[in-house]
Amino acid sequence: MKSSVLMKAVSYLAPNWLDYYQTIAQAIGRSLRCEVEFRACDRDPLEDLQAVDLAFICGLPFIRYCRIAPERLIAIAAPVMQAERYQSRPIYFSDMVVRADRSFQTFSDLAGTVVCYNDPGSNSGYYLLRHRLIKEHCSSHFFKNAIQSGSHQRSIRWVIEGKADCAAIDSTVLEQELRIHPELAHQIQIVESSPPCPMPPIVIAQQFGQIDQVRSVLLHPDAELQAAMARMKVDRYEIVNTRDYDAIAQLYDEVIHSPFSQL
């Protein structure tokens, strides 16, 4: 018998993680015995979240949406990656990448270069970079030019192809891209990495309910989800809440109130 309950799930995150997010949504659907409508969205999440039950989303648009619609969405869990650099915590980094054959060694070496970014609403690709410039008291013309690529994956390729000199990439997206395309590993290098940031959360609409059961799916994954986690190098999920993203909210406020209006 077909379930009368429909869970609308959406990913606003990198396409190279999309299959994994769909696997999570399906695991939740199995546990709740509900139908799952899963889609990817490249629109601004702030314009799309109103009709969503479950979302995979960057911490920055999540906290921005919470300011518009407080309490509609809550963060329930975030992944902890296996690699040692993640310190067994639900964190990630923004890795500043350049082409391997370039002579750039430090962030200051990038003055006067062309930077590309995935999206002006991105924490890892845009706001962390703007915050870096503010903290270093860099000129608003530190970069010669800044161009939008549309995705982290495209930014990586633009750096390799020479369309841009550098890009700030979500570390988990970069690692997955190198797993899919290992030939890229010798073509790029990381100049520096940001301080750790709270990992993009899985969020749920409070009106959807069943929050404890959804969390349980993530904290106690079935065999199919465990296999998917292993492929993506996810060690486990950890409970998070909206307050865990206060650091991103503070960074965002510092950037938007700074003299630097853009890269």
C-alpha positions as CSV (number, residue, x, y, z in Angstrom):
1,M,0.0,0.0,0.0
2,K,1.4,3.4,-1.0
3,S,2.1,5.8,1.9
4,S,0.0,8.9,2.2
5,V,3.0,10.8,3.7
6,L,5.4,12.6,1.3
7,M,8.7,13.9,2.4
8,K,10.1,16.6,0.2
9,A,13.9,16.5,0.3
10,V,16.4,18.8,-1.5
11,S,20.1,19.2,-1.8
12,Y,21.6,22.7,-2.2
13,L,25.1,21.3,-1.9
14,A,27.8,20.1,-4.4
15,P,26.7,17.8,-7.2
16,N,29.5,15.4,-6.5
17,W,27.8,14.5,-3.2
18,L,24.3,14.3,-4.7
19,D,23.9,10.5,-5.0
20,Y,25.0,10.2,-1.3
21,Y,22.3,12.7,-0.2
22,Q,19.7,10.8,-2.1
23,T,20.8,7.6,-0.4
24,I,20.2,9.4,3.0
25,A,16.8,10.6,2.0
26,Q,15.9,7.1,0.8
27,A,17.1,5.6,4.2
28,I,14.9,8.1,6.0
29,G,12.0,7.2,3.8
30,R,12.4,3.5,4.5
31,S,12.5,4.2,8.3
32,L,9.5,6.5,8.2
33,R,7.7,4.3,5.6
34,C,6.9,7.4,3.6
35,E,7.3,8.4,0.0
36,V,10.4,10.6,-0.8
37,E,10.6,13.3,-3.4
38,F,14.2,14.2,-3.8
39,R,15.7,16.9,-6.0
40,A,18.8,19.0,-6.4
41,C,18.4,22.8,-6.5
42,D,20.8,25.4,-7.8
43,R,18.5,28.3,-6.9
44,D,19.1,30.6,-3.9
45,P,18.0,28.4,-0.9
46,L,16.3,31.5,0.7
47,E,13.9,31.5,-2.3
48,D,13.2,27.8,-2.2
49,L,13.1,26.5,1.4
50,Q,9.5,27.3,2.2
51,A,8.1,24.0,0.8
52,V,11.0,21.7,1.9
53,D,10.7,19.1,4.6
54,L,14.4,17.9,4.7
55,A,17.4,19.8,3.3
56,F,21.1,19.3,2.8
57,I,22.4,22.8,3.1
58,C,25.4,25.0,3.7
59,G,25.5,26.5,7.2
60,L,25.4,30.1,5.9
61,P,22.1,30.0,3.9
62,F,20.7,28.0,6.8
63,I,21.4,30.7,9.4
64,R,20.3,33.4,7.0
65,Y,17.0,31.6,6.4
66,C,16.6,31.2,10.2
67,R,16.6,35.0,10.5
68,I,13.8,35.2,8.0
69,A,11.7,32.3,9.3
70,P,12.8,31.5,12.8
71,E,12.0,28.0,14.1
72,R,10.7,26.7,10.8
73,L,13.8,24.6,10.1
74,I,16.1,23.1,12.7
75,A,19.5,21.4,12.3
76,I,19.5,17.8,13.4
77,A,22.8,16.2,12.5
78,A,26.0,16.7,10.6
79,P,28.7,14.3,9.2
80,V,32.0,13.7,10.8
81,M,34.6,12.8,8.2
82,Q,37.2,10.0,8.6
83,A,40.3,11.9,7.7
84,E,42.6,13.0,10.6
85,R,42.4,16.7,9.7
86,Y,38.7,16.7,10.8
87,Q,39.7,15.9,14.4
88,S,36.7,13.6,14.8
89,R,34.4,16.6,14.8
90,P,31.6,17.8,12.4
91,I,33.8,20.4,10.7
92,Y,35.3,21.2,7.3
93,F,37.7,23.7,5.8
94,S,38.0,26.0,2.8
95,D,41.1,25.0,0.9
96,M,42.7,27.7,-1.3
97,V,43.8,25.9,-4.4
98,V,46.2,26.9,-7.2
99,R,47.6,25.1,-10.2
100,A,50.5,22.8,-9.2
101,D,53.0,24.4,-11.6
102,R,52.5,27.9,-10.3
103,S,54.9,29.5,-7.9
104,F,52.4,30.6,-5.3
105,Q,53.4,29.5,-1.8
106,T,51.4,31.8,0.5
107,F,48.1,33.7,0.5
108,S,50.0,37.0,0.1
109,D,51.5,35.6,-3.2
110,L,47.9,35.7,-4.6
111,A,47.8,39.5,-4.7
112,G,47.0,40.7,-8.2
113,T,45.7,37.4,-9.4
114,V,42.3,36.3,-10.7
115,V,40.2,34.4,-8.2
116,C,37.1,32.4,-9.0
117,Y,34.3,31.4,-6.6
118,N,31.4,29.0,-6.8
119,D,28.6,31.3,-5.6
120,P,28.2,34.6,-3.8
121,G,26.1,32.9,-1.2
122,S,28.7,30.3,-0.4
123,N,30.5,30.2,3.0
124,S,33.5,28.1,1.8
125,G,33.9,29.6,-1.6
126,Y,33.1,33.3,-1.0
127,Y,32.4,34.6,2.6
128,L,35.4,32.9,4.2
129,L,37.6,34.4,1.5
130,R,36.1,37.9,2.1
131,H,36.6,37.4,5.8
132,R,40.3,36.4,5.2
133,L,40.8,39.7,3.4
134,I,39.2,41.7,6.2
135,K,41.3,40.1,8.9
136,E,44.5,40.7,7.0
137,H,43.5,44.3,6.3
138,C,44.0,43.7,2.6
139,S,43.0,46.2,0.0
140,S,39.6,45.8,-1.6
141,H,41.6,45.4,-4.8
142,F,43.7,42.5,-3.5
143,F,42.6,40.3,-6.4
144,K,42.9,41.7,-9.9
145,N,39.5,40.2,-10.7
146,A,36.9,37.8,-9.2
147,I,34.7,35.6,-11.4
148,Q,31.8,33.3,-10.6
149,S,32.1,29.8,-11.8
150,G,28.8,28.3,-10.6
151,S,30.2,25.3,-8.7
152,H,33.3,24.2,-6.7
153,Q,34.0,21.5,-9.4
154,R,34.0,24.1,-12.1
155,S,36.3,26.4,-10.0
156,I,38.8,23.5,-9.7
157,R,38.8,23.1,-13.5
158,W,39.1,26.8,-14.2
159,V,42.2,26.9,-12.0
160,I,43.7,23.9,-13.9
161,E,42.8,25.4,-17.3
162,G,44.2,28.8,-16.3
163,K,40.9,30.7,-16.5
164,A,41.6,31.7,-12.9
165,D,44.7,31.6,-10.7
166,C,43.1,30.4,-7.5
167,A,39.8,29.4,-5.8
168,A,38.6,28.6,-2.3
169,I,37.1,25.1,-2.3
170,D,35.1,23.2,0.4
171,S,37.5,20.5,1.6
172,T,35.0,17.7,1.5
173,V,34.0,18.6,-2.1
174,L,37.6,18.8,-3.1
175,E,38.4,15.4,-1.6
176,Q,35.4,13.8,-3.3
177,E,36.4,15.3,-6.7
178,L,39.8,13.9,-6.3
179,R,38.3,10.4,-5.5
180,I,36.3,10.6,-8.7
181,H,39.1,12.1,-10.8
182,P,42.4,11.1,-9.2
183,E,44.3,12.5,-12.2
184,L,43.5,16.0,-10.9
185,A,45.5,15.5,-7.8
186,H,48.9,16.3,-9.4
187,Q,47.5,19.3,-11.2
188,I,46.6,21.4,-8.1
189,Q,48.0,22.3,-4.8
190,I,46.6,23.8,-1.6
191,V,48.2,27.1,-0.6
192,E,46.4,27.4,2.7
193,S,43.3,26.2,4.5
194,S,40.8,28.2,6.6
195,P,40.2,27.6,10.3
196,P,37.6,24.9,10.8
197,C,33.9,25.6,10.2
198,P,30.8,23.8,11.3
199,M,29.9,21.1,8.8
200,P,26.8,21.7,6.5
201,P,23.9,20.3,8.5
202,I,20.9,18.2,7.6
203,V,17.9,20.3,8.5
204,I,14.3,19.4,8.9
205,A,11.0,21.4,9.0
206,Q,9.6,21.3,12.5
207,Q,6.1,20.9,11.1
208,F,7.2,17.6,9.5
209,G,7.9,16.2,12.9
210,Q,9.5,12.8,13.6
211,I,12.7,14.5,14.4
212,D,14.0,11.9,16.8
213,Q,13.3,9.1,14.3
214,V,15.1,10.9,11.5
215,R,18.1,11.5,13.8
216,S,18.1,7.9,14.7
217,V,18.5,6.9,11.0
218,L,21.6,9.0,10.8
219,L,23.1,8.0,14.2
220,H,22.3,4.3,13.7
221,P,22.5,3.8,9.9
222,D,21.3,0.6,8.2
223,A,23.7,-1.5,6.1
224,E,22.9,0.4,2.9
225,L,23.6,3.8,4.4
226,Q,26.7,2.5,6.2
227,A,28.1,1.4,2.8
228,A,27.4,4.8,1.3
229,M,29.0,6.6,4.3
230,A,32.1,4.4,3.8
231,R,32.3,5.3,0.1
232,M,32.2,9.0,1.0
233,K,34.7,8.7,3.9
234,V,32.0,9.7,6.4
235,D,32.8,8.2,9.8
236,R,29.5,8.9,11.6
237,Y,26.9,11.6,12.2
238,E,26.8,13.8,15.2
239,I,23.8,15.7,16.7
240,V,24.0,19.4,16.0
241,N,21.6,22.2,16.6
242,T,21.0,25.7,15.2
243,R,23.2,27.4,17.8
244,D,26.2,25.3,16.6
245,Y,26.2,27.6,13.5
246,D,26.5,30.9,15.5
247,A,30.2,31.1,14.4
248,I,29.1,31.3,10.7
249,A,26.5,33.9,11.6
250,Q,29.1,36.0,13.3
251,L,31.5,35.7,10.4
252,Y,28.7,36.7,8.0
253,D,27.8,39.8,10.0
254,E,31.4,40.9,10.1
255,V,31.7,40.6,6.3
256,I,28.5,42.3,5.4
257,H,29.3,45.2,7.7
258,S,32.8,45.6,6.4
259,P,33.9,48.2,3.8
260,F,34.5,45.3,1.4
261,S,31.3,45.0,-0.6
262,Q,32.6,42.2,-2.7
263,L,35.8,40.3,-3.7
